[in-house]
């Protein structure tokens, strides 16, 4: 049975089992491969996307939980004119994405934080990223990039 799924502002009519995992639908049905599958157990944060603005783990979220809601992936951070989100630009500027595997999930968690807290303290950023693993050890640069993006967004 076809289902409508709203992702990055567009409604997609897809044929998928309601029990399918969101990560599989995003990557294999919609070909949005920015969201990565890491551990599959909500332990690494690679698969974090936003559901109605709140961070969720796409590796354990069923498609049925997303119907009549809005999903945003890392691909949806770019604006209509093709400009990068200030978070993405800050990550580039500060070389905060080493291998990049964890980056999409971290960007989405950081966006959720900055959407609710325009000027987070460093400790709040660290707390928000607690469930994210960066095996490259780029956490100090990631935190600085989020701080830089927060300053840019606050000045807009």
Backbone as a chain_set.jsonl record, in Angstrom:
{"seq": "XXXXXXXXXXXXXXXXXXXXXXXXXXXXXXXXXXXXXXXXXXXXXXXXXXXXXXXXXXXXXXXXXXXXXXXXXXXXXXXXXXXXXXXXXXXXXXXXXXXXXXXXXXXXXXXXXXXXXXXXXXXXXXXXXXXXXXXXXXXXXXXXXXXXXXXXXXXX", "coords": {"N": [[0.85, -1.183, 0.0], [0.657, 2.166, -0.917], [2.372, 4.88, 0.665], [2.487, 8.189, 1.965], [5.279, 10.147, 2.514], [6.834, 12.759, 4.054], [9.731, 14.373, 3.366], [12.405, 16.476, 3.837], [10.881, 18.67, 3.062], [9.503, 17.831, 0.817], [6.892, 15.78, -0.449], [6.8, 12.35, -0.691], [5.554, 9.645, -2.447], [5.549, 6.463, -1.552], [6.089, 2.932, -1.808], [6.134, 0.842, 0.693], [6.702, -1.274, 3.501], [5.002, -0.62, 6.503], [6.384, -1.231, 8.766], [8.971, -0.994, 8.03], [12.318, 0.162, 8.485], [13.178, 3.545, 9.024], [15.731, 4.437, 8.201], [16.355, 2.629, 6.145], [14.385, 3.195, 4.245], [14.975, 5.877, 3.659], [17.612, 5.669, 2.584], [17.484, 3.588, 0.615], [15.06, 3.683, -0.79], [14.518, 6.427, -1.247], [16.969, 7.329, -1.912], [18.582, 8.99, -0.386], [21.444, 9.304, 0.864], [23.035, 10.515, 2.748], [22.513, 10.188, 5.442], [23.763, 7.89, 7.652], [24.153, 4.375, 8.397], [25.148, 3.116, 11.366], [25.711, 1.604, 14.149], [23.164, 0.515, 14.469], [21.711, 0.392, 16.782], [21.046, 2.642, 18.26], [23.322, 3.724, 19.467], [25.491, 5.109, 18.39], [24.85, 7.387, 16.897], [25.09, 8.055, 14.187], [22.929, 7.908, 12.448], [21.086, 9.882, 12.995], [18.29, 11.888, 12.381], [15.888, 14.526, 11.853], [12.634, 14.577, 13.178], [9.769, 16.146, 12.799], [11.27, 18.266, 13.775], [12.588, 17.258, 16.003], [15.351, 15.347, 17.203], [15.873, 12.014, 16.122], [16.576, 8.48, 16.044], [17.171, 7.051, 13.069], [17.745, 4.449, 12.588], [16.262, 2.794, 14.197], [13.714, 3.685, 14.085], [10.485, 3.189, 12.968], [8.819, 3.286, 9.808], [6.068, 3.776, 9.999], [5.891, 5.458, 12.209], [6.494, 7.895, 11.191], [4.631, 8.863, 9.465], [2.464, 11.451, 8.451], [4.098, 13.328, 9.526], [7.064, 15.403, 9.508], [10.156, 14.748, 8.077], [13.564, 15.537, 8.34], [16.622, 15.425, 6.74], [20.228, 15.421, 6.467], [20.639, 16.291, 3.88], [18.617, 18.089, 3.594], [19.454, 20.41, 4.81], [20.619, 22.308, 3.202], [19.741, 25.368, 1.657], [17.045, 26.702, -0.478], [18.355, 28.11, -2.481], [20.682, 26.771, -2.704], [22.641, 27.269, -0.852], [24.861, 26.449, 1.778], [23.966, 25.404, 5.072], [24.675, 27.345, 8.006], [25.847, 25.665, 9.963], [26.932, 23.562, 8.423], [28.789, 25.017, 6.915], [30.482, 25.971, 8.918], [31.552, 23.548, 9.838], [33.061, 22.834, 7.629], [34.819, 25.038, 7.477], [36.29, 24.754, 9.853], [37.381, 22.279, 9.61], [35.998, 20.085, 10.733], [34.982, 17.655, 10.106], [36.252, 14.726, 9.83], [36.567, 11.766, 8.706], [33.957, 11.826, 8.053], [31.83, 10.095, 8.471], [30.222, 10.167, 10.8], [29.225, 12.688, 10.674], [26.757, 13.665, 9.492], [24.718, 12.872, 11.295], [25.564, 14.24, 13.601], [25.426, 16.888, 12.709], [22.639, 17.118, 12.381], [21.7, 16.726, 14.992], [22.911, 18.932, 16.189], [21.627, 20.975, 14.796], [19.011, 20.682, 15.755], [19.477, 21.382, 18.415], [20.347, 24.1, 18.138], [18.082, 25.182, 17.027], [16.379, 25.307, 19.16], [17.81, 26.524, 21.128], [19.419, 29.305, 20.897], [21.873, 30.325, 21.731], [23.777, 28.296, 22.906], [25.569, 27.109, 25.749], [28.935, 25.883, 26.014], [28.955, 23.532, 27.515], [26.326, 22.672, 27.149], [26.302, 22.037, 24.462], [28.126, 19.92, 24.443], [26.706, 18.118, 26.046], [24.441, 17.704, 24.398], [25.617, 16.316, 22.321], [26.304, 13.935, 23.407], [25.463, 11.3, 22.78], [26.763, 10.703, 20.437], [29.267, 9.236, 18.495], [32.519, 9.897, 17.464], [34.888, 8.517, 15.808], [37.22, 9.43, 14.77], [38.174, 11.342, 16.427], [37.521, 14.052, 16.377], [36.023, 15.656, 18.036], [36.675, 18.079, 19.595], [36.989, 20.025, 17.507], [34.492, 19.794, 16.327], [32.8, 20.756, 18.322], [33.721, 23.411, 18.473], [32.981, 24.221, 15.902], [30.19, 24.112, 16.036], [29.762, 26.066, 17.961], [30.681, 28.293, 16.49], [28.811, 28.325, 14.388], [26.504, 28.856, 15.865], [27.019, 31.488, 16.68], [27.007, 32.772, 14.172], [24.345, 32.268, 13.361], [22.959, 33.598, 15.369], [23.518, 36.197, 14.812], [22.052, 36.805, 12.622]], "CA": [[0.0, 0.0, 0.0], [1.472, 3.381, -0.989], [2.36, 5.784, 1.807], [3.1, 9.49, 1.742], [6.305, 10.47, 3.49], [7.372, 14.091, 3.812], [11.156, 14.426, 3.672], [13.065, 17.7, 3.368], [9.889, 19.562, 2.475], [8.839, 17.214, -0.332], [6.108, 14.591, -0.131], [7.14, 11.215, -1.546], [4.623, 8.529, -2.396], [6.406, 5.282, -1.613], [5.511, 1.633, -1.483], [7.018, 0.222, 1.685], [6.058, -1.826, 4.686], [4.933, 0.356, 7.601], [7.373, -1.638, 9.758], [10.322, -0.772, 7.504], [13.074, 1.154, 9.229], [13.32, 4.818, 8.314], [17.049, 4.488, 7.554], [16.298, 1.868, 4.9], [13.552, 3.947, 3.3], [15.743, 7.053, 3.225], [18.781, 5.315, 1.781], [17.249, 2.678, -0.507], [13.895, 4.092, -1.575], [14.617, 7.844, -1.631], [18.363, 7.542, -2.302], [19.179, 10.028, 0.457], [22.471, 8.486, 1.495], [23.802, 11.275, 3.724], [22.28, 9.548, 6.734], [24.51, 6.634, 7.65], [23.852, 3.33, 9.369], [26.334, 2.757, 12.143], [25.54, 0.442, 15.023], [21.814, -0.039, 14.377], [21.184, 0.199, 18.139], [20.959, 3.945, 18.933], [24.499, 3.906, 20.305], [26.569, 5.887, 17.762], [24.326, 8.667, 16.427], [25.3, 8.3, 12.751], [21.677, 7.896, 11.7], [20.13, 10.863, 13.534], [17.569, 12.818, 11.521], [14.884, 15.247, 12.627], [11.233, 14.243, 12.943], [9.074, 17.34, 13.308], [12.252, 19.099, 14.453], [13.232, 16.579, 17.124], [16.271, 14.304, 16.751], [15.497, 10.609, 16.312], [17.475, 7.51, 15.429], [16.52, 6.447, 11.908], [18.061, 3.014, 12.551], [15.267, 2.035, 14.958], [12.398, 4.298, 13.892], [9.69, 2.544, 11.912], [8.182, 4.184, 8.861], [4.735, 4.122, 10.509], [6.02, 6.553, 13.168], [6.823, 9.114, 10.458], [3.5, 9.26, 8.634], [1.851, 12.714, 8.877], [5.128, 14.14, 10.173], [8.076, 15.885, 8.584], [11.51, 14.253, 8.303], [14.623, 16.33, 7.725], [17.922, 14.777, 6.71], [21.328, 16.354, 6.219], [20.445, 16.882, 2.547], [17.644, 19.172, 3.733], [20.029, 21.6, 5.439], [20.921, 23.277, 2.151], [18.537, 26.156, 1.362], [16.526, 26.63, -1.853], [19.33, 28.69, -3.396], [21.857, 25.92, -2.726], [23.622, 27.693, 0.147], [25.013, 25.567, 2.925], [23.535, 25.875, 6.394], [25.845, 27.803, 8.766], [26.511, 24.524, 10.6], [27.739, 22.879, 7.426], [29.915, 25.876, 6.565], [31.408, 25.983, 10.054], [32.253, 22.267, 9.844], [34.068, 22.923, 6.565], [35.817, 26.045, 7.853], [37.12, 24.287, 10.968], [37.791, 20.899, 9.339], [35.398, 19.31, 11.821], [34.504, 16.369, 9.594], [37.406, 13.951, 9.382], [36.128, 10.79, 7.704], [32.616, 12.253, 7.674], [30.786, 9.102, 8.688], [29.335, 10.592, 11.887], [28.917, 14.108, 10.518], [25.342, 13.957, 9.226], [23.978, 12.748, 12.547], [25.973, 15.333, 14.487], [24.837, 18.123, 12.165], [21.204, 17.157, 12.646], [21.525, 16.934, 16.439], [23.294, 20.323, 16.444], [20.553, 21.834, 14.282], [17.908, 20.618, 16.724], [19.897, 22.18, 19.571], [20.346, 25.53, 17.806], [16.694, 25.598, 16.768], [15.71, 25.521, 20.452], [18.698, 27.28, 22.009], [20.227, 30.099, 19.961], [23.214, 30.574, 22.279], [24.082, 27.255, 23.895], [26.866, 27.071, 26.419], [29.753, 24.748, 25.574], [28.499, 22.334, 28.234], [25.071, 22.232, 26.539], [26.678, 21.401, 23.195], [28.719, 18.632, 24.8], [25.614, 17.259, 26.503], [23.609, 17.341, 23.24], [26.362, 15.375, 21.47], [26.729, 12.797, 24.228], [25.16, 10.026, 22.135], [27.414, 10.623, 19.128], [30.652, 8.791, 18.486], [33.403, 10.293, 16.361], [36.067, 7.665, 15.996], [38.401, 10.173, 14.305], [38.628, 12.215, 17.503], [37.34, 15.452, 15.975], [35.058, 16.322, 18.914], [36.983, 19.486, 19.903], [36.679, 20.861, 16.346], [33.043, 19.748, 16.149], [32.218, 21.675, 19.307], [34.04, 24.784, 18.023], [32.176, 24.508, 14.703], [28.818, 24.382, 16.483], [29.813, 27.399, 18.587], [30.79, 29.284, 15.414], [27.512, 28.387, 13.701], [25.572, 29.533, 16.767], [27.296, 32.93, 16.586], [26.504, 33.222, 12.861], [22.882, 32.24, 13.349], [22.455, 34.613, 16.31], [23.712, 37.533, 14.235], [21.156, 36.953, 11.458]], "C": [[0.893, 1.243, 0.0], [1.275, 4.262, 0.251], [2.985, 7.113, 1.394], [4.065, 9.775, 2.883], [6.9, 11.82, 3.123], [8.823, 14.134, 4.304], [11.745, 15.672, 3.041], [12.113, 18.602, 2.589], [9.143, 19.005, 1.285], [8.078, 15.974, 0.123], [6.402, 13.516, -1.171], [6.089, 10.134, -1.352], [5.449, 7.265, -2.601], [5.605, 4.024, -1.298], [6.515, 0.95, -0.563], [6.171, -0.294, 2.831], [6.084, -0.782, 5.79], [5.942, 0.033, 8.709], [8.808, -1.487, 9.256], [11.014, 0.293, 8.348], [13.272, 2.404, 8.378], [14.655, 4.896, 7.588], [17.033, 3.771, 6.211], [15.488, 2.598, 3.841], [14.318, 5.151, 2.769], [16.836, 6.67, 2.244], [18.434, 4.535, 0.515], [16.062, 3.054, -1.378], [14.036, 5.519, -2.102], [16.02, 8.235, -2.068], [18.99, 8.749, -1.609], [20.216, 9.328, 1.329], [23.364, 9.265, 2.463], [23.683, 10.689, 5.112], [22.91, 8.166, 6.69], [23.958, 5.652, 8.676], [25.146, 2.974, 10.06], [26.076, 1.468, 12.89], [24.172, -0.232, 14.89], [21.137, -0.211, 15.72], [21.099, 1.503, 18.938], [22.159, 4.236, 19.829], [25.556, 4.829, 19.704], [26.12, 7.24, 17.227], [24.49, 8.953, 14.95], [24.0, 8.523, 11.991], [20.679, 8.962, 12.15], [19.606, 11.766, 12.422], [16.57, 13.551, 12.414], [13.489, 14.807, 12.206], [10.423, 15.336, 13.617], [10.005, 18.173, 14.188], [12.992, 18.454, 15.6], [14.163, 15.48, 16.607], [15.767, 12.907, 17.102], [16.559, 9.736, 15.652], [16.73, 6.814, 14.292], [16.753, 4.943, 11.851], [17.041, 2.177, 13.306], [13.856, 2.593, 14.812], [11.692, 3.635, 12.722], [9.015, 3.607, 11.054], [6.824, 4.651, 9.378], [4.781, 5.305, 11.48], [6.22, 7.904, 12.477], [5.679, 9.64, 9.594], [2.833, 10.482, 9.274], [2.81, 13.579, 9.685], [6.144, 14.537, 9.121], [9.458, 15.399, 9.005], [12.477, 15.224, 7.634], [15.929, 15.561, 7.865], [18.989, 15.834, 6.446], [21.197, 17.011, 4.839], [19.5, 18.07, 2.599], [18.183, 20.41, 4.432], [20.346, 22.696, 4.426], [19.645, 24.038, 1.807], [18.169, 26.069, -0.123], [17.511, 27.163, -2.879], [20.618, 27.877, -3.473], [22.945, 26.332, -1.748], [23.664, 26.709, 1.309], [24.453, 26.218, 4.181], [24.787, 26.343, 7.136], [26.559, 26.684, 9.522], [27.428, 23.81, 9.615], [28.977, 23.707, 7.081], [30.944, 25.917, 7.686], [32.192, 24.674, 10.13], [33.343, 22.259, 8.777], [35.19, 23.862, 6.991], [36.78, 25.535, 8.915], [37.588, 22.841, 10.809], [37.281, 19.957, 10.428], [34.854, 17.964, 11.364], [35.692, 15.598, 9.041], [36.962, 12.955, 8.306], [34.716, 11.117, 7.227], [31.501, 11.284, 8.001], [29.768, 9.557, 9.736], [28.724, 11.973, 11.648], [27.443, 14.408, 10.319], [24.518, 13.903, 10.506], [24.299, 13.873, 13.515], [25.384, 16.654, 14.008], [23.351, 18.226, 12.507], [20.922, 17.365, 14.129], [21.855, 18.385, 16.789], [22.226, 21.277, 15.942], [19.383, 21.85, 15.25], [18.244, 21.452, 17.959], [19.79, 23.668, 19.269], [18.957, 26.057, 17.465], [15.959, 25.918, 18.069], [16.521, 26.383, 21.408], [19.685, 28.045, 21.123], [21.658, 30.326, 20.434], [23.568, 29.53, 23.346], [25.468, 27.456, 24.506], [27.633, 25.85, 25.89], [29.281, 23.454, 26.241], [27.191, 21.799, 27.648], [25.327, 21.547, 25.199], [27.236, 20.009, 23.472], [27.641, 17.653, 25.241], [24.747, 16.797, 25.332], [24.294, 16.281, 22.385], [26.77, 14.098, 22.192], [26.499, 11.447, 23.547], [25.82, 9.837, 20.79], [28.872, 10.227, 19.273], [31.359, 9.332, 17.252], [34.695, 9.535, 16.583], [37.344, 8.348, 15.519], [38.94, 11.11, 15.383], [38.486, 13.691, 17.193], [36.4, 16.224, 16.897], [35.424, 17.756, 19.278], [36.661, 20.435, 18.735], [35.176, 20.898, 16.078], [32.375, 20.738, 17.092], [32.491, 23.124, 18.901], [33.204, 25.163, 16.802], [30.734, 24.834, 15.083], [28.757, 25.744, 17.17], [29.874, 28.489, 17.526], [29.453, 29.435, 14.68], [26.479, 29.107, 14.561], [25.777, 31.033, 16.713], [26.769, 33.498, 15.267], [24.984, 33.3, 12.833], [22.291, 33.315, 14.273], [22.575, 36.016, 15.732], [22.805, 37.801, 13.043], [19.849, 37.567, 11.875]], "O": [[1.792, 1.355, 0.834], [0.178, 4.369, 0.798], [3.901, 7.15, 0.572], [3.716, 9.661, 4.058], [7.409, 12.004, 2.018], [9.101, 13.956, 5.49], [11.598, 15.895, 1.839], [12.491, 19.216, 1.591], [8.225, 19.655, 0.784], [8.552, 15.214, 0.967], [6.27, 13.743, -2.374], [5.774, 9.757, -0.223], [5.982, 7.027, -3.685], [4.583, 4.067, -0.614], [7.595, 0.538, -0.986], [5.07, 0.194, 3.088], [7.105, -0.123, 5.986], [6.311, 0.907, 9.494], [9.755, -1.815, 9.972], [10.372, 1.21, 8.861], [13.502, 2.324, 7.171], [14.705, 5.381, 6.457], [17.629, 4.247, 5.244], [15.866, 2.616, 2.669], [14.312, 5.415, 1.566], [16.968, 7.286, 1.186], [19.016, 4.78, -0.542], [16.057, 2.774, -2.577], [13.716, 5.794, -3.259], [16.237, 9.35, -2.542], [19.828, 9.442, -2.185], [19.896, 8.822, 2.405], [24.355, 8.722, 2.951], [24.648, 10.693, 5.877], [22.623, 7.37, 5.796], [23.376, 6.045, 9.687], [26.121, 2.579, 9.42], [26.207, 0.376, 12.337], [24.041, -1.424, 15.171], [20.106, -0.877, 15.813], [21.083, 1.468, 20.169], [22.024, 4.923, 20.841], [26.437, 5.293, 20.427], [26.937, 8.155, 17.116], [24.063, 10.012, 14.49], [23.977, 9.25, 10.998], [19.527, 8.937, 11.716], [20.369, 12.327, 11.635], [16.43, 13.228, 13.594], [13.202, 14.679, 11.016], [10.392, 15.441, 14.843], [9.589, 18.715, 15.212], [13.937, 19.041, 16.126], [13.807, 14.758, 15.676], [15.302, 12.652, 18.212], [17.334, 10.197, 14.814], [15.773, 6.077, 14.528], [16.039, 4.234, 11.143], [16.955, 0.969, 13.084], [12.907, 2.033, 15.36], [12.24, 3.534, 11.624], [8.685, 4.693, 11.532], [6.472, 5.818, 9.206], [3.82, 6.07, 11.568], [6.124, 8.947, 13.124], [5.762, 10.744, 9.055], [2.659, 10.535, 10.492], [2.385, 14.455, 10.438], [6.095, 14.068, 7.983], [9.88, 15.608, 10.142], [12.246, 15.677, 6.513], [16.294, 15.108, 8.95], [18.675, 17.004, 6.227], [21.601, 18.16, 4.658], [19.567, 18.959, 1.75], [17.441, 21.372, 4.63], [20.339, 23.88, 4.765], [18.581, 23.433, 1.676], [18.878, 25.45, -0.917], [17.508, 26.72, -4.027], [21.539, 28.233, -4.208], [24.057, 25.806, -1.804], [22.634, 26.206, 1.759], [24.471, 27.44, 4.322], [25.864, 25.787, 6.918], [27.775, 26.756, 9.703], [28.571, 23.492, 9.942], [30.078, 23.17, 6.968], [32.147, 25.9, 7.427], [33.38, 24.69, 10.454], [34.431, 21.731, 9.005], [36.368, 23.524, 6.879], [37.968, 25.856, 8.876], [38.124, 22.248, 11.745], [38.03, 19.145, 10.969], [34.315, 17.211, 12.176], [36.087, 15.807, 7.894], [36.984, 13.279, 7.119], [34.323, 10.731, 6.126], [30.329, 11.618, 7.825], [28.568, 9.345, 9.56], [27.801, 12.373, 12.356], [26.926, 15.34, 10.937], [23.709, 14.794, 10.765], [23.404, 14.401, 14.176], [24.899, 17.448, 14.814], [22.867, 19.295, 12.878], [20.003, 18.102, 14.486], [21.158, 19.001, 17.596], [21.943, 22.285, 16.59], [18.824, 22.908, 15.536], [17.38, 22.153, 18.487], [19.208, 24.419, 20.051], [18.692, 27.252, 17.603], [15.02, 26.714, 18.073], [15.986, 26.91, 22.383], [20.674, 27.479, 20.658], [22.559, 30.503, 19.614], [23.646, 29.843, 24.534], [26.401, 27.913, 23.846], [27.032, 24.904, 25.382], [29.218, 22.406, 25.599], [26.97, 20.588, 27.652], [24.643, 20.585, 24.847], [26.862, 19.039, 22.813], [27.663, 16.486, 24.85], [24.357, 15.631, 25.274], [23.624, 15.437, 21.79], [27.501, 13.276, 21.641], [27.297, 10.53, 23.741], [25.479, 8.903, 20.064], [29.614, 10.805, 20.068], [30.851, 9.231, 16.135], [35.494, 9.884, 17.452], [38.442, 7.889, 15.835], [40.054, 11.618, 15.256], [39.259, 14.504, 17.699], [36.014, 17.346, 16.569], [34.533, 18.606, 19.27], [36.123, 21.521, 18.95], [34.648, 21.924, 15.648], [31.477, 21.476, 16.687], [31.599, 23.969, 18.975], [32.767, 26.308, 16.684], [30.13, 25.738, 14.506], [27.799, 26.493, 16.978], [29.191, 29.505, 17.648], [29.022, 30.551, 14.39], [25.671, 29.88, 14.047], [24.802, 31.784, 16.7], [26.163, 34.569, 15.242], [24.409, 34.272, 12.345], [21.234, 33.872, 13.978], [21.827, 36.917, 16.112], [22.793, 38.912, 12.511], [18.968, 37.771, 11.04]]}, "num_chains": 1, "name": "protein.A"}
